[in-house]
Amino acid sequence: MRSSTGIKRFAGLLMGGAIALLSMGAQSESAVTQGSRAATMDACVAPTAEMRRNHMDYLKHDRVQSVREGVRDTKNSLVGCVDCHASKDDSGNYKSIVAEGEFCQSCHSYVAVQPACFQCHRKTPQQGHAALGMNQDAAEPALGLLPGISRSDLSELHANVMEH
Amino acid sequence: MSQKNDQPNMKRREFLGKTIAAASVATIAPGVMLTVARAGSDEGASGATRWGMLINTAKCANGCSACVDACDKENGIDLLTKPEGQSDEMWNAQRPQWIRKVTLRDKQTGVVSNLPMMCQHCEKPPCVDVCPTTASFKRADGIVMVDRHLCIGCRYCMMACPYKARSFIHSDIAEQVVQAPRGKGCVESCNLCANRIDGGAATTACQDACAAQGHHAILFGDIKDPNSAISKALKTFESKQIRADLELNTGVRYTNV
């Protein structure tokens, strides 16, 4: 009786240690793609560890809400993922989020799980399209300063200014 | 590790009490929500709204395709290209079309009229009836659409639709717009620009385009709101449902057909 609990305890310790080591290893290196907007931020919509574990559940929950119930300004939006995590190539064009070495692909190929999202969803941020969801922080302060101007008006204004 | 004693578990009682309280709130809440939430955005689609459309066929101009072009642009249909090796005939028959122009000619009098035809957003949609996966569904606000996450591409809904409103994506898609995800093997159709409406817009892309051309043939709005322009128009003018004999109670209606 005694010895068995001892073995159990030892095994538990060993397992705990192994898990701690593994998670530390996972925590230490960042998977965020250099040059993406996400690289300039402290954390995603939730702490990194939480996002790593639960992002698929968040996405699935919010996909049901937005498609079937019409709740669009959800916190966890796939468009938000792409907007924030996509990086640009040398010529300044956005790279596909599922391209070799890019954010989604880098982890998913490691764990051999294929994300089916981008068979249908857009793989790069869409110019001039403000994501419905959390990633409006870039446009938000400007809108705060200019009340009464909608986001589309603002982007149009932007385009005009860039032209002249 | 469980302790065995005769005392009731107070934690469990507390939990049960809270659960019952929460459940009673939840049962009241939907009724409250119905009166509060009207249109889209963070509240979601509400049953107090029913989005619909009134199309004045007399104003729909012959040869004009502004609504079709606007729809194609809004929903990324213009990004699609003909698959290599496919004939033009096949491509034109299979390419997705959410809205299309139909020209009617009275054989006896020869009078020609035009109308845009798209998903009629039935109250009792046959496409929803036949869908084996519940991918084809009707939102609380009356918009009939396809949840592509669940669509298996069986095309029963295309067979069931009396309006030929649905399209199937036959080949891989290179590029999509954010507001209209699209992939091989799913069915799709007009969703009354649900994305725009949820974002707070009051018009659809086709309506805007029609108005920009000066025709104003398309009127979109909430047919449950007695003060909306569409409700007033429906009350004033005689309108028709296409294939009214099917008793689907369509959300899209036509005048001067």
Interface residues (C-beta under 8 A of the other chain):
Chain A: R63 Q65 S66 V67 R68 E69 G70 V71 R72 D73 V79 Q119 C120 H121 R122 Q126 H129 A131 L132
Chain B: G40 S41 D42 E43 G44 A45 F137 R139 A140 D141 I143 M145 D147 R148 H149 I173 E175 Q176 V177 V178 Q179 P181 R182 G183 K184 C186 A194 N195 I197 D198 G199
